[in-house]
């Protein structure tokens, strides 16, 4: 006589316990996955800043000057536009650069996106390096900006171009580039146009330490944007994280400056020749 044995099975209580355990494991794993993704985006942003910094050195090797942070007039020794425009040939964008260089200013290219200039950690960008502003149309935008104090500027009445010899505080103690929100929207929509160089519409120029100077120029730590009462200031650099800001130094290195850095220390890093001694951890 054959006896059929019943196969063991989960009871409803056991099944609920297993589901609960799986849910807890997923809940524990999710922050780790998010942290890993954030770390990967941060590394990508650092790598982009590194490439921008090295391209700046290459520009200096060719011209004997650092690329001015901004040139606001035509018919000068460098193209009207930003430092990010002038270094295009050294970030594998020579063809796009030639369009602007042949024309003499940024107008030919300032609506084009450049993937290198998209900050993957910047939550204010659309992800593809462009921003649509109603009837004004599309603009190529960036999540980075140049230090007006260290890289200098150029206009019809003032040639404040710099070279490495003018960085007397030392390139390891001088900022060249930093993060800046792509989209800074308060009661007005401002955006960081990568190629721009216009004295009249200065809120859209990809620079910092220019229109606000001294200790007041310190970067903002993840300010709000695009909501009522937004705190973003388009004239400052912005960090898209609470821990601090990513920067490219004059020696080509990149680092993370803590949000707790003192205001006057920040300004000391912005100035290239004020004789300050800065010690960073």
C-alpha positions as CSV (number, residue, x, y, z in Angstrom):
1,X,0.0,0.0,0.0
2,X,1.4,3.3,-1.1
3,X,1.2,6.2,1.3
4,X,1.4,9.7,-0.2
5,X,3.4,12.1,1.8
6,X,2.3,15.7,2.1
7,X,5.0,18.2,0.9
8,X,5.9,20.8,3.5
9,X,4.7,24.3,2.7
10,X,5.0,27.7,4.1
11,X,2.2,28.8,6.4
12,X,0.7,32.2,5.9
13,X,2.6,33.5,8.9
14,X,5.9,32.2,7.6
15,X,5.3,33.7,4.2
16,X,4.5,37.1,5.8
17,X,7.7,36.9,7.8
18,X,9.8,36.2,4.7
19,X,8.2,39.1,2.8
20,X,8.9,41.4,5.8
21,X,12.5,40.3,5.9
22,X,12.9,40.9,2.2
23,X,11.3,44.3,2.6
24,X,13.8,45.2,5.4
25,X,16.7,44.0,3.3
26,X,15.6,46.1,0.3
27,X,15.2,49.1,2.6
28,X,18.7,48.6,4.0
29,X,20.2,48.1,0.5
30,X,18.5,51.1,-1.2
31,X,20.5,53.8,0.6
32,X,23.7,52.0,-0.2
33,X,22.7,51.9,-3.9
34,X,21.8,55.6,-3.8
35,X,25.1,56.4,-2.2
36,X,27.0,54.4,-4.8
37,X,25.2,56.3,-7.6
38,X,25.9,59.6,-5.9
39,X,29.5,58.7,-5.5
40,X,29.7,57.7,-9.2
41,X,28.2,61.0,-10.3
42,X,30.6,62.9,-8.0
43,X,33.5,61.1,-9.6
44,X,32.3,62.0,-13.0
45,X,31.9,65.6,-12.1
46,X,35.5,65.6,-10.7
47,X,36.7,64.0,-13.9
48,X,35.1,66.7,-16.0
49,X,36.6,69.5,-13.8
50,X,39.9,67.8,-14.3
51,X,39.6,67.9,-18.1
52,X,38.6,71.5,-18.0
53,X,41.6,72.3,-15.8
54,X,44.0,70.5,-18.0
55,X,42.5,72.2,-21.1
56,X,43.2,75.6,-19.4
57,X,46.9,74.6,-19.0
58,X,47.0,73.6,-22.7
59,X,45.5,77.0,-23.6
60,X,48.3,78.7,-21.6
61,X,50.9,76.6,-23.3
62,X,49.7,77.9,-26.7
63,X,48.9,81.5,-26.0
64,X,51.0,82.4,-23.0
65,X,47.8,83.6,-21.2
66,X,45.2,81.9,-19.2
67,X,41.8,81.9,-21.0
68,X,40.0,85.0,-19.6
69,X,37.0,84.0,-17.5
70,X,34.9,86.4,-19.7
71,X,35.5,88.6,-22.8
72,X,32.6,91.0,-23.3
73,X,33.5,92.8,-26.5
74,X,34.5,91.8,-30.1
75,X,37.6,92.7,-32.1
76,X,39.9,91.9,-29.1
77,X,42.8,89.5,-29.0
78,X,40.5,86.7,-27.8
79,X,37.0,85.8,-28.8
80,X,34.1,87.3,-27.1
81,X,32.7,84.7,-24.7
82,X,33.7,82.6,-21.8
83,X,36.8,80.6,-20.8
84,X,34.8,77.5,-21.5
85,X,34.4,78.8,-25.1
86,X,38.1,79.5,-25.5
87,X,39.3,76.0,-24.3
88,X,37.0,74.1,-26.8
89,X,39.9,73.0,-29.0
90,X,41.6,71.4,-25.9
91,X,38.5,69.4,-24.9
92,X,38.0,67.7,-28.3
93,X,35.5,70.3,-29.5
94,X,37.7,72.0,-32.1
95,X,35.0,71.9,-34.8
96,X,32.5,73.6,-32.6
97,X,35.2,76.1,-31.5
98,X,36.0,77.0,-35.1
99,X,32.4,78.1,-35.7
100,X,32.8,80.7,-33.0
101,X,36.4,81.6,-33.7
102,X,35.6,82.2,-37.4
103,X,32.7,84.4,-36.4
104,X,34.5,86.2,-33.7
105,X,32.2,85.7,-30.7
106,X,29.9,83.3,-29.0
107,X,26.7,83.9,-31.0
108,X,27.3,81.0,-33.4
109,X,27.6,78.3,-30.7
110,X,25.9,79.5,-27.5
111,X,22.8,77.5,-28.2
112,X,24.7,74.2,-28.6
113,X,25.2,71.7,-25.8
114,X,28.6,70.4,-24.7
115,X,28.4,67.2,-22.7
116,X,31.6,67.8,-20.9
117,X,30.1,71.0,-19.4
118,X,27.1,69.2,-17.9
119,X,27.5,68.6,-14.2
120,X,26.0,65.2,-13.4
121,X,25.5,66.1,-9.7
122,X,23.5,69.3,-10.5
123,X,19.9,68.6,-9.9
124,X,18.8,71.9,-11.6
125,X,19.9,70.8,-15.1
126,X,17.8,68.9,-17.6
127,X,20.5,66.3,-18.2
128,X,21.3,67.1,-21.8
129,X,23.1,70.4,-21.6
130,X,20.3,72.5,-23.0
131,X,17.6,74.8,-21.5
132,X,14.5,76.1,-23.2
133,X,13.5,79.6,-22.3
134,X,10.2,80.3,-24.0
135,X,10.4,82.7,-26.9
136,X,14.1,83.2,-26.3
137,X,14.7,79.6,-27.5
138,X,17.3,77.0,-26.6
139,X,20.6,77.7,-24.9
140,X,23.6,75.4,-24.2
141,X,24.1,75.5,-20.4
142,X,26.7,74.3,-17.9
143,X,27.0,73.4,-14.2
144,X,30.5,74.9,-13.9
145,X,32.0,78.4,-13.9
146,X,35.3,80.1,-14.0
147,X,37.0,82.2,-11.3
148,X,36.9,85.8,-12.5
149,X,39.7,86.8,-10.1
150,X,42.2,84.2,-11.1
151,X,41.5,83.9,-14.9
152,X,41.0,87.6,-15.5
153,X,38.7,89.3,-18.0
154,X,38.9,91.4,-21.1
155,X,36.7,94.2,-22.5
156,X,37.1,97.2,-24.8
157,X,38.6,99.4,-22.1
158,X,40.4,96.9,-19.8
159,X,42.8,94.0,-20.4
160,X,43.0,92.0,-17.2
161,X,44.2,88.8,-18.7
162,X,46.4,86.6,-16.5
163,X,49.2,84.1,-16.8
164,X,50.7,81.6,-14.4
165,X,53.3,84.2,-13.5
166,X,50.5,86.4,-12.0
167,X,49.4,83.6,-9.7
168,X,51.8,84.6,-7.0
169,X,49.8,82.9,-4.2
170,X,50.5,79.6,-5.9
171,X,48.4,77.5,-8.2
172,X,47.7,75.0,-5.5
173,X,46.1,77.8,-3.5
174,X,44.1,79.4,-6.3
175,X,40.7,78.3,-7.6
176,X,40.2,78.2,-11.4
177,X,36.7,76.6,-11.7
178,X,33.9,75.5,-9.4
179,X,30.4,74.2,-9.6
180,X,27.5,76.6,-10.3
181,X,23.8,75.8,-10.7
182,X,22.7,75.4,-14.3
183,X,19.4,76.9,-13.5
184,X,19.0,79.5,-10.8
185,X,15.3,80.5,-10.6
186,X,13.9,82.9,-8.1
187,X,11.4,85.5,-9.3
188,X,13.4,85.5,-12.5
189,X,14.9,82.6,-14.4
190,X,18.6,82.8,-14.7
191,X,20.8,80.1,-16.3
192,X,24.5,79.5,-16.8
193,X,25.2,79.7,-20.5
194,X,28.5,77.9,-21.1
195,X,29.7,80.2,-24.0
196,X,28.3,83.5,-22.8
197,X,30.2,86.8,-22.5
198,X,27.9,89.8,-22.1
199,X,28.4,92.7,-19.7
200,X,24.7,93.7,-20.0
201,X,23.3,90.3,-19.1
202,X,26.0,89.3,-16.5
203,X,23.7,87.0,-14.6
204,X,24.0,84.5,-17.4
205,X,27.8,84.5,-17.6
206,X,29.6,81.3,-16.4
207,X,31.7,83.1,-13.8
208,X,31.9,83.5,-10.0
209,X,33.8,86.0,-7.8
210,X,33.0,88.7,-10.3
211,X,29.9,90.7,-9.4
212,X,30.0,89.8,-5.7
213,X,33.5,89.9,-4.1
214,X,35.2,89.4,-0.8
215,X,33.9,87.1,1.9
216,X,30.3,87.7,0.6
217,X,31.2,85.7,-2.6
218,X,31.3,82.4,-0.8
219,X,29.4,79.6,-2.6
220,X,25.9,78.7,-1.6
221,X,25.3,75.2,-0.2
222,X,22.4,73.6,-2.1
223,X,20.1,76.6,-2.2
224,X,16.5,76.3,-3.4
225,X,15.7,77.1,-7.0
226,X,12.4,77.3,-8.9
227,X,10.1,77.4,-5.9
228,X,8.4,80.3,-4.0
229,X,11.0,82.1,-1.9
230,X,13.9,80.4,-3.7
231,X,17.3,81.4,-2.2
232,X,19.6,80.8,-5.2
233,X,21.8,83.7,-6.2
234,X,22.9,83.6,-9.8
235,X,26.0,85.8,-9.0
236,X,27.5,83.1,-6.7
237,X,28.9,79.6,-7.2
238,X,26.5,76.9,-5.9
239,X,27.1,73.4,-4.5
240,X,24.4,70.9,-5.4
241,X,25.1,68.9,-2.2
242,X,25.1,69.8,1.5
243,X,28.7,68.6,2.2
244,X,30.5,71.1,0.1
245,X,31.6,72.1,-3.4
246,X,33.8,70.6,-6.1
247,X,36.5,72.8,-7.5
248,X,39.4,72.7,-9.9
249,X,42.6,74.3,-8.7
250,X,45.2,76.2,-10.7
251,X,47.6,73.3,-10.5
252,X,45.1,71.0,-12.3
253,X,44.1,69.1,-9.2
254,X,40.4,68.8,-8.2
255,X,39.1,68.7,-4.7
256,X,36.0,69.0,-2.5
257,X,35.8,72.1,-0.3
258,X,33.8,71.5,2.8
259,X,30.6,73.6,3.3
260,X,32.1,74.8,6.6
261,X,35.0,76.5,5.0
262,X,35.3,80.1,6.3
263,X,34.1,82.9,4.1
264,X,37.5,84.7,4.1
265,X,39.3,81.5,3.3
266,X,37.1,81.0,0.3
267,X,37.9,84.5,-0.9
268,X,41.6,83.9,-0.3
269,X,41.3,80.9,-2.7
270,X,39.6,83.1,-5.2
271,X,42.3,85.8,-5.3
272,X,45.5,84.8,-7.1
273,X,48.0,87.4,-5.8
274,X,46.8,88.9,-2.5
275,X,49.5,87.2,-0.5
276,X,47.3,85.0,1.7
277,X,48.6,81.7,3.1
278,X,45.9,79.0,2.9
279,X,46.1,75.6,4.5
280,X,43.5,73.1,3.4
281,X,42.9,69.7,4.9
